[in-house]
Each structure stands twice: as C-alpha cells, then as structure tokens.
Amino acid sequence: MSKLLLRSSSFIRAAKRFVRRQPYIADELKVVLELLSKDQFHPKLKTHKLKGELQDSWACSVGYNCELFLRSLNINLKKLFF
C-alpha cells in the first residue's frame, strides 16, 4: 500500500537548494522518496528512530552526507473528506 508523502514548503525549498549545489544527488533523492511512499522501513533507507527533541520523528539516509527527517501522521482520509 502506497502512502501519501506530504512535503512542506521548507522541505521543497531546501531540496531544490541541495540539488542545485549537488546535482548528482537528485536521482537518489527521487528513489528515496519513492521508496518512502511504498515502505518507509526498506533496508536501503536505513530508517531509524530519533532521540531527544526529535523523539517523535524518524530519519532515513539519502546519501553519504544527507539524511531526511520524517514524521508519521495517522490520518483517516475517509473521515477527513467524507
């Protein structure tokens, strides 16, 4: 089952800036976002729980020097729209 990825405006700005500075990472970022929508615990992502102030969040690896932070929201879309 695919999940809906909600990207904040700050994520979109940061991703554009990051890809502009390091264009070789664009394809890997696209693959990671596709994997996240299918299975957020895919072994390639190296998903792990965060501690401290970000204890409600998770992170996954995009590349050697890049991590993506995510937060899981459990929203029933049927109740929201119908």
JOLIN-V119487 format. One record per pair of residues at least 24 apart in sequence whose C-alpha atoms are under 8 Angstrom apart, sorted by the first residue. I is the first residue (numbers start at 1). J is the second residue. D is the distance in Angstrom with one decimal. If there is no record, write none. Layout:
{{I;J;D} {I;J;D}}
This chain:
{{1;38;6.4} {2;37;5.3} {2;38;4.7} {2;39;7.6} {3;36;7.9} {3;37;4.8} {3;38;6.3} {4;37;6.3} {5;36;7.9} {5;37;6.3} {25;63;7.3} {28;62;6.6} {28;63;7.2} {29;62;6.0} {32;62;6.3}}
